[in-house]
Every structure is written in C-alpha cells, then in structure tokens.
Amino acid sequence: MVKLAILDVDGTITDSSRRIQESAITAIRKAQDNGKIISLVSGNVVPVMYALQVYIGIKNEVFAENGGVMYFKNKIEKFFHKRKTDEFLTHISKISSARGIFTNVWRYSSMAFEMDSEDVEKVRAESIKWNLDITDSSFSWHVLNKGQNKGYALKKLIELHNVEKEDVLVVGDSKNDLPMFVEDVNRSTVKNGDPGLKELSDYISPRGLDEAIPDIFRKFSLI
C-alpha cells in the first residue's frame, strides 16, 4: 500500500506551458486527506517550491534543485554546495552557447542553463572532466554535484518517514526523474513521459495531463 507519493512538477503536475493542473491539486489534497504523505521534488528553486507547498497545501517536505535542497517548516536544508557548479557554468559559458537562466539567483547547490543542441556533447564531456553531472529537465539543463539527484531526495524521504520502498510511489516525466525510478518503489509516468521512464514504469497513464495525476492516484489507491 502506498503511503508516500513523490511527484515531479514541470510536465507532471503542470502542462508543457508550466500551467499547474487543477485536477492535480485536487488529487494531492484528497490523498493527504486520506492520510497519504505527498512531496514535490523539482529542479526548480526554493522560492518556487515554497510557493507550491503553501498554495497547494502540501503538508510535508518539498525538494528543490533536483534533491539538492529541502524546505520544510520555514527551514532550508542544503545537502550540496554551489561553488563548483557555479564555476563550471562560468567555464562552459566561455567555450559554448551555454547561458545561465534567471532563477540561478536563488540557487544554493546547482546551476541551470540553456544551450544549443550542437553543444550538448561538448558540455557533457566537460562535466565529466569536472566530476559533475548535467541533466535535462526538458525545460532547462542543470549542472549538479555528484550524488545530487532526485534519487537522493527519495532516499531522504524514505528515511524521514520511516517507510519501505514498496510503500512509495514516484511520478515523473523526464530524464532528470530517472534517479527516482529505482527497484521496489512503485513507478508511474504520464502519457508524454520520457521513453526511459516508460520502460521502468509500473503504470503509464493514458490520460492527458489534465487528468493524469488523479488517474495515477486512483490506480495506486491514494484516492
């Protein structure tokens, strides 16, 4: 039985224009009313995750920066540092089309950027030299410290709430959600999800994004 559900944000509870789906909000609230633990894990920044927590009414921890930072009860907990990721972005900005995005002013552990497709392999090769990871959220690229990913957030939430992997549901849509899709957890993606996630998913919602989350929650008996 699922006790804890961990949801990505962009492309999972929002549409491709980043408009949050009302049906997802309703499903999250119903699941919480049923005693389920709901958390959001995103590549976005703490101020965005704080706002989502407050206005959706999420009662538990939320994670920003692909698991690098946790917010709960007016406390920010940083698990990684941004010194190296910041230096890396400065470096690749000089040798490629990579350019940082506005929300970097609020980042504690990672940096986000955009780049032309022809530079992806070049930047990826540089990240290996720097012992860093880059990941594509479909909305922007992120440079992360080693070990900083949504799987790290999954591990922290399992420890915090003392649940087994079998009691956890993870839902995502893009490549940066892959680290959550580990063995033994319940895994689900949306109709337009990344092919790699679909291969690992126990359930792929056939519904459009306006109905995907309630459909997934019903499938796993959260609502």
KEKE-3310 file (N, C-alpha, C; in steps of 0.2 Angstrom, whole numbers, plus 5000, padded with zeros to 4 digits):
npx = (5004:5003:5011:5018:5019:5029:5031:5036:5037:5036:5029:5023:5014:5011:5006:5014:5016:5019:5008:5000:4990:4973:4966:4977:4980:4968:4968:4980:4977:4966:4972:4981:4971:4967:4977:4989:5006:5013:5025:5034:5047:5058:5068:5068:5069:5070:5061:5051:5046:5043:5032:5023:5021:5014:5003:4996:4995:5002:5008:5020:5038:5047:5057:5070:5080:5084:5084:5094:5092:5081:5065:5056:5044:5048:5062:5077:5086:5102:5110:5121:5134:5136:5147:5156:5148:5144:5156:5158:5148:5152:5163:5159:5151:5160:5165:5156:5138:5131:5121:5117:5101:5088:5083:5094:5099:5093:5098:5106:5114:5115:5117:5107:5104:5103:5107:5113:5108:5119:5129:5128:5135:5148:5148:5144:5155:5164:5158:5161:5175:5176:5170:5156:5138:5127:5110:5095:5080:5070:5064:5075:5093:5103:5117:5124:5131:5140:5131:5120:5104:5087:5085:5092:5084:5073:5078:5081:5068:5062:5069:5066:5052:5051:5047:5045:5052:5043:5031:5031:5027:5033:5032:5035:5041:5052:5070:5078:5071:5074:5083:5074:5067:5069:5072:5059:5051:5035:5032:5028:5022:5018:5007:5015:5028:5046:5054:5063:5058:5046:5049:5053:5042:5028:5016:5008:5000:4986:4979:4977:4987:4979:4972:4980:4987:4976:4971:4983:4984:4972:4974:4984:4978:4978:4968)
npy = (4994:5011:5024:5035:5047:5054:5067:5074:5091:5101:5097:5086:5088:5100:5107:5108:5121:5125:5127:5124:5110:5110:5098:5090:5097:5095:5081:5079:5085:5077:5065:5068:5071:5058:5053:5051:5054:5067:5073:5085:5085:5094:5102:5115:5131:5135:5146:5144:5131:5133:5142:5133:5123:5130:5136:5125:5117:5108:5096:5092:5089:5098:5097:5106:5110:5098:5088:5094:5103:5105:5110:5114:5119:5132:5131:5129:5116:5112:5101:5100:5110:5126:5131:5124:5121:5133:5139:5130:5133:5146:5143:5135:5144:5151:5144:5138:5138:5139:5147:5155:5154:5165:5161:5156:5165:5162:5150:5137:5125:5120:5124:5131:5131:5136:5129:5127:5114:5108:5109:5100:5088:5092:5100:5090:5082:5090:5091:5079:5079:5088:5081:5082:5082:5083:5086:5085:5093:5095:5107:5115:5114:5107:5108:5098:5093:5078:5064:5072:5071:5067:5054:5055:5063:5055:5045:5052:5055:5043:5039:5049:5047:5034:5023:5009:5004:4999:5005:5017:5029:5035:5048:5055:5063:5066:5065:5069:5063:5050:5045:5043:5032:5018:5001:4992:5003:5010:5015:5027:5036:5049:5051:5057:5055:5052:5040:5032:5032:5026:5013:5009:5010:5005:5009:5018:5032:5034:5045:5063:5077:5085:5076:5066:5064:5062:5050:5042:5042:5036:5023:5018:5018:5030:5039)
npz = (5000:4996:5004:5004:4991:4979:4969:4953:4946:4934:4919:4924:4935:4929:4913:4897:4896:4908:4916:4931:4934:4938:4942:4947:4959:4966:4967:4975:4987:4991:4993:5003:5013:5015:5022:5016:5012:5004:4993:4984:4971:4963:4949:4951:4960:4978:4982:4972:4975:4989:4987:4980:4989:4999:4993:4986:4997:5003:5015:5019:5017:5004:4989:4981:4967:4961:4971:4979:4989:5003:5009:5023:5035:5037:5036:5028:5021:5016:5005:4997:4989:4980:4974:4965:4954:4950:4946:4935:4926:4923:4916:4905:4899:4892:4882:4875:4869:4881:4893:4908:4917:4923:4936:4943:4952:4964:4968:4978:4977:4964:4946:4933:4915:4898:4882:4865:4854:4847:4856:4866:4868:4869:4881:4890:4890:4896:4909:4914:4915:4925:4936:4938:4936:4922:4918:4909:4910:4902:4902:4905:4906:4919:4930:4941:4957:4961:4965:4968:4965:4960:4966:4977:4985:4986:4994:5006:5010:5012:5023:5032:5034:5038:5030:5019:5003:4995:4999:4993:4980:4965:4953:4937:4922:4914:4909:4920:4931:4932:4942:4953:4949:4955:4959:4967:4972:4968:4952:4941:4926:4914:4900:4889:4894:4896:4886:4892:4905:4904:4901:4913:4921:4931:4929:4916:4913:4903:4901:4897:4902:4910:4917:4922:4935:4945:4939:4940:4954:4958:4952:4961:4973:4981:4981)
capx = (5000:5007:5010:5022:5020:5034:5029:5040:5032:5036:5027:5020:5008:5009:5007:5020:5017:5020:5002:4998:4983:4968:4965:4982:4980:4963:4971:4985:4973:4962:4977:4983:4965:4966:4982:4995:5011:5014:5031:5036:5054:5059:5074:5067:5072:5067:5055:5045:5044:5039:5025:5019:5019:5009:4996:4993:4993:5006:5010:5027:5044:5047:5064:5072:5087:5085:5086:5100:5089:5075:5062:5050:5043:5052:5069:5080:5092:5106:5114:5127:5136:5135:5154:5159:5143:5144:5162:5158:5144:5156:5168:5156:5148:5166:5168:5150:5132:5128:5119:5113:5094:5087:5082:5100:5100:5090:5101:5110:5118:5116:5115:5103:5107:5101:5112:5111:5109:5125:5135:5127:5141:5154:5147:5144:5162:5167:5156:5165:5181:5175:5167:5150:5133:5122:5104:5090:5073:5065:5063:5082:5098:5105:5123:5123:5136:5140:5126:5114:5098:5080:5086:5094:5078:5069:5081:5080:5061:5061:5072:5062:5046:5052:5043:5049:5052:5036:5026:5032:5025:5036:5029:5039:5040:5058:5076:5080:5067:5076:5086:5069:5064:5073:5069:5055:5046:5030:5034:5022:5024:5012:5007:5020:5034:5052:5054:5067:5054:5040:5052:5054:5036:5023:5009:5009:4993:4984:4976:4981:4990:4974:4968:4985:4988:4971:4971:4988:4982:4967:4977:4988:4973:4979:4961)
capy = (5000:5017:5028:5041:5049:5059:5070:5079:5097:5103:5091:5080:5091:5105:5106:5110:5128:5126:5129:5119:5107:5110:5091:5088:5100:5092:5074:5079:5087:5072:5060:5070:5069:5051:5051:5049:5059:5069:5078:5088:5086:5098:5105:5122:5134:5135:5151:5141:5126:5136:5144:5127:5120:5135:5137:5119:5115:5102:5096:5089:5092:5098:5097:5110:5109:5090:5085:5097:5107:5103:5115:5112:5122:5138:5129:5127:5112:5112:5095:5101:5117:5128:5134:5121:5121:5140:5139:5126:5137:5151:5140:5132:5150:5154:5139:5135:5143:5139:5153:5154:5156:5170:5158:5155:5170:5159:5143:5135:5120:5119:5130:5129:5134:5134:5129:5125:5106:5105:5109:5096:5083:5096:5102:5084:5080:5095:5090:5073:5082:5092:5077:5085:5079:5088:5083:5089:5093:5096:5114:5118:5110:5108:5105:5095:5089:5071:5062:5076:5070:5065:5048:5057:5066:5049:5041:5056:5055:5036:5039:5054:5045:5028:5019:5004:5006:4996:5010:5023:5030:5041:5050:5060:5064:5067:5061:5070:5060:5043:5043:5041:5026:5013:4995:4991:5008:5010:5020:5029:5042:5052:5048:5060:5054:5050:5033:5028:5031:5022:5006:5007:5012:5000:5011:5024:5035:5035:5051:5069:5080:5087:5070:5061:5063:5058:5043:5038:5041:5030:5017:5016:5018:5035:5042)
capz = (5000:4995:5010:5002:4984:4977:4962:4949:4945:4927:4914:4928:4938:4925:4906:4893:4897:4915:4920:4935:4933:4944:4944:4951:4965:4970:4969:4980:4993:4993:4995:5010:5017:5016:5026:5012:5013:4997:4992:4977:4970:4956:4948:4952:4966:4984:4982:4969:4979:4994:4985:4978:4995:5003:4989:4985:5004:5004:5022:5021:5014:4997:4987:4975:4964:4960:4978:4982:4994:5006:5013:5027:5041:5037:5037:5022:5022:5009:5005:4992:4988:4973:4972:4959:4949:4948:4942:4929:4922:4920:4912:4899:4895:4888:4877:4871:4869:4887:4896:4914:4917:4928:4943:4946:4958:4970:4969:4983:4976:4957:4942:4927:4909:4891:4877:4858:4854:4845:4861:4872:4870:4872:4888:4894:4891:4901:4915:4916:4917:4932:4940:4939:4931:4919:4916:4905:4913:4896:4902:4905:4908:4926:4932:4948:4961:4961:4970:4969:4960:4964:4970:4984:4988:4988:5000:5012:5012:5015:5030:5036:5036:5040:5026:5014:4996:4992:5001:4989:4973:4961:4947:4934:4915:4910:4911:4927:4936:4932:4948:4957:4947:4957:4960:4973:4973:4963:4947:4936:4922:4911:4893:4886:4898:4893:4884:4898:4911:4902:4901:4920:4925:4933:4926:4911:4912:4896:4901:4896:4908:4914:4921:4923:4942:4948:4936:4943:4961:4958:4951:4966:4978:4985:4982)
cpx = (5004:5005:5013:5022:5024:5033:5034:5035:5031:5034:5024:5013:5006:5009:5013:5021:5018:5014:5000:4991:4979:4967:4970:4982:4974:4965:4975:4981:4969:4966:4979:4977:4964:4972:4989:5000:5013:5020:5032:5044:5055:5066:5074:5069:5067:5061:5049:5042:5040:5032:5021:5017:5013:5003:4993:4991:4996:5009:5017:5032:5044:5055:5065:5078:5088:5087:5092:5098:5083:5072:5056:5050:5048:5060:5071:5086:5096:5111:5121:5128:5136:5142:5156:5154:5143:5150:5162:5153:5148:5160:5165:5153:5154:5167:5162:5144:5129:5127:5115:5106:5093:5086:5088:5102:5097:5093:5106:5115:5119:5116:5111:5105:5103:5107:5109:5112:5115:5131:5134:5133:5147:5154:5147:5151:5165:5165:5159:5171:5181:5172:5160:5145:5129:5116:5099:5083:5068:5063:5070:5087:5101:5112:5123:5130:5135:5135:5120:5109:5092:5080:5088:5088:5073:5072:5080:5072:5059:5064:5068:5055:5045:5047:5048:5048:5045:5030:5027:5030:5029:5033:5033:5038:5047:5064:5079:5076:5069:5079:5081:5066:5068:5069:5065:5050:5041:5032:5029:5025:5017:5013:5013:5027:5040:5052:5057:5062:5048:5043:5052:5047:5031:5016:5011:5002:4992:4980:4980:4983:4985:4970:4973:4986:4982:4970:4977:4986:4977:4970:4981:4984:4975:4972:4956)
cpy = (5006:5022:5035:5042:5055:5061:5075:5085:5098:5097:5086:5083:5098:5103:5108:5117:5130:5128:5123:5116:5107:5103:5088:5090:5096:5085:5074:5081:5081:5066:5062:5069:5062:5048:5049:5055:5061:5074:5079:5088:5088:5100:5113:5124:5134:5140:5148:5135:5128:5138:5138:5124:5124:5135:5131:5116:5108:5102:5094:5092:5092:5099:5101:5107:5101:5087:5088:5101:5105:5109:5112:5116:5128:5137:5126:5122:5111:5106:5095:5109:5119:5131:5131:5121:5128:5141:5136:5130:5143:5149:5138:5138:5153:5150:5136:5140:5143:5146:5152:5157:5161:5167:5156:5159:5167:5152:5142:5130:5118:5125:5127:5134:5132:5133:5126:5117:5104:5105:5104:5091:5086:5097:5095:5081:5084:5093:5084:5075:5085:5088:5080:5081:5084:5083:5088:5088:5094:5104:5118:5113:5112:5105:5104:5092:5082:5068:5066:5075:5068:5059:5050:5060:5060:5045:5045:5055:5048:5036:5043:5051:5037:5023:5014:5007:5004:5001:5016:5023:5036:5042:5056:5059:5064:5064:5063:5067:5052:5041:5041:5034:5020:5007:4995:4996:5007:5016:5021:5035:5043:5050:5051:5059:5051:5043:5029:5027:5026:5015:5004:5007:5005:5002:5017:5026:5036:5042:5057:5072:5083:5082:5065:5059:5060:5051:5039:5037:5036:5023:5014:5017:5024:5039:5038)
cpz = (5000:5001:5008:4994:4983:4970:4959:4948:4938:4923:4918:4931:4934:4918:4903:4894:4904:4919:4924:4934:4939:4947:4948:4958:4969:4972:4975:4987:4996:4996:5002:5015:5019:5020:5023:5013:5005:4997:4985:4977:4963:4955:4949:4958:4972:4984:4978:4973:4985:4993:4983:4984:4999:4999:4987:4992:5006:5012:5024:5017:5007:4995:4981:4973:4963:4966:4982:4989:4997:5010:5017:5034:5042:5038:5030:5024:5016:5010:5001:4992:4981:4970:4965:4953:4946:4944:4935:4924:4919:4915:4905:4895:4891:4882:4873:4872:4876:4890:4902:4913:4923:4935:4947:4952:4965:4972:4974:4982:4969:4953:4936:4921:4903:4887:4870:4858:4852:4850:4867:4873:4872:4879:4893:4895:4896:4908:4918:4919:4924:4937:4943:4934:4928:4917:4913:4908:4908:4896:4902:4907:4915:4927:4939:4951:4960:4967:4971:4963:4964:4967:4977:4988:4990:4994:5006:5014:5015:5022:5035:5039:5038:5036:5021:5007:4993:4994:4997:4982:4970:4955:4944:4926:4911:4913:4918:4933:4936:4938:4953:4955:4948:4958:4967:4974:4967:4958:4942:4932:4918:4903:4888:4889:4893:4892:4890:4904:4910:4902:4908:4924:4926:4930:4922:4911:4905:4895:4899:4902:4913:4919:4924:4931:4946:4945:4940:4951:4962:4957:4957:4973:4983:4986:4980)
residu = (MET:VAL:LYS:LEU:ALA:ILE:LEU:ASP:VAL:ASP:GLY:THR:ILE:THR:ASP:SER:SER:ARG:ARG:ILE:GLN:GLU:SER:ALA:ILE:THR:ALA:ILE:ARG:LYS:ALA:GLN:ASP:ASN:GLY:LYS:ILE:ILE:SER:LEU:VAL:SER:GLY:ASN:VAL:VAL:PRO:VAL:MET:TYR:ALA:LEU:GLN:VAL:TYR:ILE:GLY:ILE:LYS:ASN:GLU:VAL:PHE:ALA:GLU:ASN:GLY:GLY:VAL:MET:TYR:PHE:LYS:ASN:LYS:ILE:GLU:LYS:PHE:PHE:HIS:LYS:ARG:LYS:THR:ASP:GLU:PHE:LEU:THR:HIS:ILE:SER:LYS:ILE:SER:SER:ALA:ARG:GLY:ILE:PHE:THR:ASN:VAL:TRP:ARG:TYR:SER:SER:MET:ALA:PHE:GLU:MET:ASP:SER:GLU:ASP:VAL:GLU:LYS:VAL:ARG:ALA:GLU:SER:ILE:LYS:TRP:ASN:LEU:ASP:ILE:THR:ASP:SER:SER:PHE:SER:TRP:HIS:VAL:LEU:ASN:LYS:GLY:GLN:ASN:LYS:GLY:TYR:ALA:LEU:LYS:LYS:LEU:ILE:GLU:LEU:HIS:ASN:VAL:GLU:LYS:GLU:ASP:VAL:LEU:VAL:VAL:GLY:ASP:SER:LYS:ASN:ASP:LEU:PRO:MET:PHE:VAL:GLU:ASP:VAL:ASN:ARG:SER:THR:VAL:LYS:ASN:GLY:ASP:PRO:GLY:LEU:LYS:GLU:LEU:SER:ASP:TYR:ILE:SER:PRO:ARG:GLY:LEU:ASP:GLU:ALA:ILE:PRO:ASP:ILE:PHE:ARG:LYS:PHE:SER:LEU:ILE)
# end
